[in-house]
């Protein structure tokens, strides 16, 4: 199948998905999200694939949702449908897959880009990688399961970022035990993917299912609550002002409502 915004590379039981919009910092517009969902479905049906690598083209993993995707007003219904029909579908495809997913974070990961990276079973990041929680900057809370993921993987170490935004370094994330640093994360991901492909895959896949049950057993319920409450923020002044300010390239004037 032809894809415009992503590339899929196959190599002997390993598939690599490259988010390929470097001119837009690999931002996830609706078309890119749709292509990723299609690619995940294609890969899941292929019984020869055992490991899946996700990375970004160029020097950025992904800037998250693309706010320039549409000039129309982002309503509560639109935000909720975006979450339920694309971002959450991507999240569940990664966690529910019997394949082993590995992310190679080669630079900035922002917003939902962080979620996608950390939803993977194994995460490798360059030492200068940065994770930017951009949600609060437009009057939203973190989504695509990010609060759930960080809380489950590291307790309260990321509470400050989840509540007020900001950014954390790959070094900090490594110290928290949620990723492994590498001078070349893509090469490291490929090395580990090869080990998985050549190893006892059924055991690896079963171990993933145990981990899902232990750590992510109620992810589905969390995503329902996230979609409900996040979408309500679309009606707030601060979200509307945040989006306008982003598009107009100025600092937002938040009112707290």
C-alpha positions in Angstrom: 0.0 0.0 0.0 1.2 3.5 -0.8 1.7 5.9 2.1 2.3 9.6 1.8 3.4 10.6 5.3 5.0 7.5 6.6 7.5 4.9 5.2 7.4 1.2 6.0 10.6 -0.8 5.7 10.6 -4.6 6.0 13.6 -6.7 6.7 13.3 -10.4 7.7 10.7 -10.4 10.5 11.2 -6.8 11.3 9.2 -3.8 10.2 10.2 -0.2 10.6 7.7 2.6 10.5 9.2 6.0 9.8 7.0 9.1 10.4 8.1 11.1 7.4 7.0 14.7 7.6 10.3 16.4 8.4 9.1 19.8 7.1 6.4 19.7 9.8 8.6 18.1 12.5 6.8 14.8 11.8 3.6 16.2 13.3 0.6 13.9 13.3 -2.1 15.4 11.1 -5.2 13.3 10.4 -3.8 11.8 7.3 -0.6 10.7 9.0 -2.6 9.1 11.9 -4.9 7.3 9.4 -1.8 6.0 7.6 -0.3 4.8 10.9 -3.5 2.9 11.8 -3.6 1.3 8.4 0.1 0.3 8.7 -0.4 -1.2 12.1 -3.3 -3.3 10.8 -1.2 -4.4 7.8 1.7 -5.4 10.1 -0.5 -7.1 12.6 -1.9 -9.4 9.9 1.6 -10.4 8.8 2.5 -13.4 10.8 6.1 -13.2 9.6 6.7 -9.9 11.5 7.9 -10.2 15.1 9.3 -6.7 15.9 8.2 -3.3 14.9 10.3 -0.1 15.2 8.8 3.3 15.2 11.0 6.4 14.5 10.9 9.8 12.9 12.5 11.1 9.7 15.4 13.6 10.2 16.2 14.9 13.7 12.8 14.8 15.3 10.7 11.9 16.5 7.3 13.7 16.3 5.9 17.1 17.4 2.6 15.5 18.2 -0.8 16.6 16.9 -0.7 19.1 14.0 -2.7 22.1 15.0 -2.4 23.5 11.5 -4.2 20.4 10.2 -7.5 22.3 10.0 -8.5 25.9 10.2 -12.0 25.0 11.4 -12.9 25.5 15.1 -11.9 22.5 17.2 -15.1 21.6 19.0 -15.7 19.2 21.8 -17.1 16.6 19.4 -14.1 17.0 17.0 -11.6 16.7 19.8 -13.3 13.7 21.2 -13.5 12.0 17.8 -9.9 12.7 17.1 -9.0 10.9 20.3 -11.4 8.0 20.1 -11.0 7.3 16.4 -7.3 7.9 15.8 -5.0 8.7 18.7 -6.5 6.1 21.0 -6.7 3.6 18.2 -2.9 4.0 17.7 -2.3 3.7 21.5 -4.3 0.4 21.7 -2.8 -1.0 18.5 0.7 -0.7 20.0 -0.2 -2.1 23.5 -2.6 -4.8 22.3 -0.3 -6.1 19.5 1.3 -9.5 19.9 4.3 -8.0 18.2 7.1 -6.3 20.2 7.2 -2.5 19.5 10.4 -0.5 19.9 10.7 3.2 19.6 13.9 5.0 18.5 13.6 8.6 19.7 16.1 10.6 17.6 15.4 14.1 18.9 12.3 16.0 20.0 9.2 14.2 21.0 6.3 16.4 21.9 2.6 16.0 22.9 1.2 12.8 21.6 4.6 12.0 20.1 5.8 11.3 23.7 2.8 9.0 24.2 3.5 7.0 21.1 7.2 6.7 21.9 6.5 5.5 25.5 3.7 3.2 24.6 6.2 1.0 22.9 7.5 -2.0 24.8 11.1 -0.8 24.5 12.3 2.7 24.1 15.7 3.9 23.0 16.6 7.6 22.9 19.5 9.8 21.9 21.3 11.5 24.8 20.1 14.9 23.5 16.5 13.9 23.0 13.9 16.1 24.6 10.3 15.4 25.7 8.1 18.4 25.5 4.6 18.3 27.1 3.0 20.9 24.8 -0.6 20.2 25.9 -0.9 22.8 28.6 0.5 25.5 26.2 -2.8 25.3 24.3 -5.1 24.8 27.3 -5.3 21.0 27.3 -4.3 18.2 29.6 -2.0 15.4 28.5 -3.7 12.8 26.3 -3.1 9.7 24.2 -2.6 7.9 27.5 0.4 9.8 28.6 -0.7 10.4 32.2 -1.5 6.7 32.5 1.8 5.6 31.0 4.1 7.8 33.1 2.2 7.1 36.3 2.4 3.4 35.8 6.0 3.3 34.7 7.5 5.7 37.2 5.1 6.6 40.0 5.0 10.3 40.7 8.4 11.3 39.2 6.7 13.1 36.3 3.8 14.7 38.2 5.1 18.2 37.8 5.3 17.8 34.0 1.9 16.1 33.7 0.2 18.9 35.7 2.0 22.0 34.5 3.7 21.0 31.3 7.3 21.8 30.4 10.0 19.4 29.2 12.2 16.7 30.5 15.4 15.3 29.1 16.2 11.8 27.9 18.7 11.6 30.8 16.0 12.3 33.3 13.7 9.7 31.7 16.6 7.2 31.7 17.2 7.8 35.4 13.5 7.1 35.9 13.9 3.8 34.1 11.4 4.4 31.3 13.9 4.4 28.4 17.5 3.5 27.6 20.0 6.0 26.2 21.9 5.3 23.1 24.4 7.2 20.8 22.4 5.8 17.9 18.9 4.8 19.0 17.8 3.5 15.6 20.8 1.2 15.3 20.2 0.0 18.8 16.5 -0.6 18.1 17.5 -2.6 15.0 20.0 -4.6 17.0 17.4 -5.5 19.7 14.7 -6.1 17.1 17.0 -8.6 15.4 17.6 -10.4 18.7 13.8 -10.5 19.2 13.2 -11.8 15.7 15.8 -14.5 16.1 14.7 -15.5 19.6 11.8 -17.4 21.2 9.2 -15.0 20.0 6.2 -16.8 21.6 7.9 -16.4 25.0 8.5 -12.7 24.3 4.9 -12.1 23.1 3.5 -13.9 26.2 5.7 -11.9 28.5 4.3 -8.8 26.9 0.8 -10.0 27.6 1.8 -10.5 31.3 3.2 -7.0 31.4 0.0 -5.6 29.9 -2.1 -7.4 32.4 0.1 -6.2 35.3 0.7 -2.6 34.3 -1.9 -1.7 31.6 -4.9 -3.8 32.5 -7.3 -0.9 32.7 -5.9 1.2 29.9 -9.1 0.9 27.9 -11.1 2.4 30.7 -8.6 5.2 31.3 -8.8 6.2 27.6 -12.6 6.5 27.8 -12.3 8.9 30.8 -9.5 10.8 29.0 -11.6 11.3 25.8 -14.6 12.4 27.9 -12.8 14.9 30.0 -10.2 16.2 27.5 -12.9 16.9 24.9 -14.7 19.1 27.4 -11.7 21.5 27.5 -12.4 22.3 23.8 -15.2 24.6 25.1 -12.9 26.5 27.4 -11.6 30.0 26.7 -8.0 28.9 27.3 -8.1 26.2 24.7 -9.5 28.5 22.1 -7.0 31.2 23.0 -4.2 28.7 23.0 -4.9 27.4 19.5 -5.4 31.0 18.2 -2.1 32.0 19.7 -0.3 29.0 18.3 -1.5 29.7 14.8 -0.7 33.4 15.1 2.7 32.6 16.6 2.3 34.6 19.8 2.1 34.1 23.5 -1.4 33.0 24.7 -3.3 35.1 27.2 -4.9 32.5 29.5 -7.7 33.4 31.9 -8.0 30.1 33.7 -11.4 29.2 32.4 
